[in-house]
Amino acid sequence: MFVGFYKKPYFCVPKFRREKMNITKKDIDKLNAVLTVEISKDDYSAKVEKVMNDYRKNANIPGFRKGQVPMGMVKKQYGKAILVEEVNKLLQEALHKFLTEEKLDILGNPLPKNEAEINWDAENYSFEFELGLSPEFNVDVKGNEVLQYKIVADDEMLNNQVKTIRKQYGKLISKKEVEKGDEITGTFTSTEREIEKKTTLSTEEIAGKKQLESLIGAKVGDTVTLKTKGMFADDHDNQKYLGVAHDDAHGLDIEVAFKIEEVNKREMAELNQELFDKLFGKTVVTSEAELKAKIKEDAEGQFAQQSDQKLLNDVVDSLIENTKFELPQEFLQRWIAMSGEKRLSEADAKAEYEKSEKGLRYQLIEGKLRAENKLQVTFDELKDYSKNMIKTQMAQFGQMDPSEEELESIAARILSNKEEVERLSEQLNSNKLLNFFKENAKLKTKEVTYDKFIKEAYA
């Protein structure tokens, strides 16, 4: 179940004039209040009478001509239902208007308190609603230091990437016998685990010494028996090369047969202008040093996205942990119990609240940050963001200079799609928050390689 906070409750409010009703708010404490709405006969009688007249005009009842049904029969058959519906409409409108005009920040929706006690045979009614009130608190983004990673592409990474490029664009030379560094295409089989997976792998992928010794010297057409335990440095490679499920890949300890169908030596491509042009376009890169600089720029650009996401998550966690305020816990648990399609038990509602509390707290913190620092997304910002996204995508297909008219037309189509608007709004909202945190949070920058970042950030 998704649970959230709302500044205003959602009601389907009919657009008619609200009569003057007596609405009072009684504070139980700083986080809980009770609203009482008094509705008298004068408030609803004219509306009820009009609806019953409409029923009378249009009712089709056997034995009576249309429009000639006695009002007494209409009141007897439909009067109570019409009364309840019209009073509820007035009640919803009154609540919505009161909460809006009083600028009350409430959590969840008002909960009916005395609905079982309402006597619909009376002329005047008194309705009570419990309110959960938003707490007062301050958000200090500078209060606690958060680590910001700067991920750099080191020489080892750059050299490996150059090697990978040279292999990728190199030539395959067919062989009959396996030597170190060769690529082998074959099929792994195991009757025990129902494995039959054709794959291509390099001898460099084989971490197990005995498995590698078994492969070196083997010929095309040979079938080699290999133990899976320790065959690869990472057990996830069992999933990749043997085709087993993720859970089975960890600690897999069986024997598999590997029939060698093809052996190739990959002759690496030369680092020359032909290769540089193929990779980046004519004369964009003209030397190995420029190639590494380009790889470094591209890699660190991608690393920055991961670093930014980590920073955003860490600042959010820090704010949740260090921004202290109370919530109307009992009210929220009752609201959770009643707000879904199926009413939850007290125990289930409590468990759901405990799972959701962290997210609920951040919704309040984020809402306050956005309101106080004007971080809300405007339509013009959303349109500009979509146009920039369109430009980037068009550039990837060689359209470097689209006209403003073309951008406006495509953006209009995108922004007419509700799902796209929600997706882009979420991205832009995250970007705004991230930039705000970069400018205002107390950050300590740490420079690391990508491997070290993965170990530290996701250990």
Residue pairs with C-beta under 8 A, 6 or more apart in sequence:
1 336
1 339
1 340
1 352
1 356
3 332
3 336
3 339
3 352
3 353
3 356
3 359
3 360
4 360
4 363
5 107
5 108
5 134
5 360
5 363
5 364
5 367
6 106
6 107
6 108
6 109
7 105
7 106
7 367
8 96
8 99
8 100
8 106
9 95
9 96
9 99
9 106
9 108
9 109
9 110
10 109
11 92
11 93
11 95
11 96
12 92
13 92
13 93
13 96
14 89
14 93
16 47
16 93
18 90
18 93
18 94
18 97
19 42
19 43
19 44
19 90
20 43
21 37
21 38
21 39
21 40
21 43
21 90
21 94
22 36
22 37
22 38
23 35
23 36
23 37
23 38
23 94
23 98
24 35
24 36
25 33
25 34
25 35
25 36
25 102
25 104
25 131
26 33
26 34
26 35
26 36
27 33
28 34
30 133
30 135
30 136
30 326
31 132
31 133
31 135
31 326
31 327
31 328
31 331
32 130
32 131
32 132
32 133
32 328
32 331
33 130
33 131
33 133
34 113
34 128
34 129
34 130
34 131
35 95
35 98
35 110
35 128
35 129
35 131
36 126
36 127
36 128
36 129
37 91
37 94
37 95
37 98
37 126
37 127
37 128
37 129
38 124
38 125
38 126
39 87
39 90
39 91
39 94
39 124
39 125
39 126
39 127
40 123
40 124
41 123
41 124
43 90
44 83
44 86
44 87
44 90
47 86
47 89
47 90
48 79
48 82
48 83
48 86
51 82
51 85
51 86
52 71
52 74
52 75
52 78
52 79
52 82
55 74
55 78
55 82
56 67
56 69
56 71
56 74
57 66
57 67
58 66
58 67
59 66
59 69
59 74
60 66
61 69
61 73
64 70
80 120
83 120
84 120
87 125
91 127
95 110
95 129
99 106
99 110
104 131
104 133
105 133
105 134
106 131
106 132
106 133
106 134
107 132
107 133
107 134
107 327
107 328
107 331
107 332
107 335
107 360
108 132
108 331
108 332
108 335
108 339
109 335
109 339
110 129
110 130
110 131
111 129
111 130
111 331
111 334
111 335
111 338
112 127
112 128
112 129
113 128
113 129
113 130
114 126
114 127
114 128
115 127
118 125
118 127
119 125
130 331
130 334
131 331
132 327
132 328
132 331
132 332
132 335
133 328
134 364
135 325
135 326
135 327
135 364
136 325
137 323
137 324
137 325
137 364
137 368
138 323
139 319
139 323
139 365
139 368
139 369
139 372
140 322
140 323
141 315
141 319
141 369
141 436
141 437
141 440
141 441
141 442
142 440
142 441
142 442
143 322
143 442
144 318
144 322
144 442
145 442
145 443
145 444
146 311
146 314
146 315
146 318
146 441
146 442
146 443
146 444
147 314
147 443
147 444
147 446
148 307
148 311
148 438
148 443
148 444
148 445
148 446
149 307
149 310
149 311
149 445
149 446
149 447
149 448
149 453
149 456
149 457
150 307
150 445
150 446
150 447
150 448
151 300
151 303
151 304
151 306
151 307
151 448
151 449
151 450
151 453
152 300
152 303
152 447
152 448
152 449
153 295
153 296
153 299
153 300
153 303
153 449
153 450
154 449
156 449
157 299
157 449
157 450
158 292
158 295
158 296
161 295
161 299
162 271
162 288
162 291
162 292
162 295
163 268
165 269
165 275
165 279
166 268
166 269
166 270
166 271
166 275
167 266
167 268
167 269
168 269
169 269
169 275
169 278
170 266
170 267
170 268
170 269
171 266
171 267
171 269
172 183
172 264
172 265
172 266
172 267
173 264
173 265
173 266
173 267
174 262
174 263
174 264
175 182
175 263
175 264
175 265
176 219
176 220
176 263
177 217
177 218
177 219
177 220
177 263
178 184
178 203
178 215
178 216
178 217
178 218
178 219
178 260
178 263
179 203
179 216
179 265
180 203
180 204
180 216
181 202
181 203
181 204
181 265
181 266
182 202
182 203
182 263
182 264
182 265
182 266
183 200
183 201
183 202
183 203
183 263
183 264
183 265
183 266
184 200
184 201
184 202
184 203
184 215
184 260
184 262
184 263
184 264
185 198
185 199
185 200
185 260
185 261
185 262
185 263
185 264
186 198
186 199
186 258
186 259
186 260
186 261
186 262
187 196
187 197
187 198
187 199
187 258
187 259
187 261
188 195
188 196
188 197
188 199
188 241
188 242
188 243
188 256
188 257
188 258
189 195
189 196
189 197
189 256
189 257
189 258
189 259
190 242
190 254
190 255
190 256
190 257
192 254
193 244
193 248
193 254
195 242
195 243
195 244
195 256
196 243
197 241
197 242
197 243
198 261
199 240
199 241
199 242
199 243
201 241
203 212
203 215
203 216
205 232
205 237
205 241
206 212
206 215
206 231
206 232
207 230
207 231
207 232
207 233
208 226
208 227
208 229
208 230
208 231
208 232
210 227
211 226
211 227
211 230
211 231
214 224
214 225
214 226
215 224
215 226
215 258
218 224
218 260
219 260
219 263
220 260
220 261
220 262
220 263
221 259
221 260
221 261
222 259
222 260
223 257
223 258
223 259
223 260
224 257
224 258
224 260
225 255
225 256
225 257
225 258
226 255
226 256
226 257
226 258
227 253
227 254
227 255
228 238
228 242
228 252
228 253
228 254
228 255
228 256
229 251
229 252
229 253
231 237
231 238
232 238
232 241
235 249
235 250
235 251
235 252
236 246
236 249
237 249
238 244
238 248
238 249
238 252
239 245
239 246
239 248
239 249
242 249
242 252
242 256
244 252
269 275
271 288
271 291
273 283
273 286
276 284
276 285
276 286
276 290
276 291
277 283
277 284
279 285
279 291
280 294
284 294
285 291
285 294
299 450
303 450
303 453
306 453
307 453
308 434
310 457
311 434
311 437
311 438
311 443
312 430
312 433
312 434
312 437
315 437
315 441
316 362
319 362
319 365
320 358
320 361
320 362
320 365
323 361
323 365
325 361
325 364
327 357
327 360
327 361
329 353
332 353
332 360
333 346
333 349
333 350
333 353
334 349
336 344
336 349
336 352
336 353
336 356
337 343
337 344
337 345
337 346
337 348
337 349
344 352
366 433
369 375
369 433
369 436
370 376
370 433
373 436
375 429
375 432
375 433
375 436
377 425
377 428
377 429
377 432
381 428
382 415
382 421
382 424
382 425
382 428
383 411
383 415
385 424
385 427
385 428
386 411
386 414
386 415
386 424
387 407
387 408
387 410
387 411
389 424
390 402
390 407
390 410
390 411
390 414
391 402
391 407
394 400
394 402
414 420
414 421
414 424
415 421
437 443
448 456
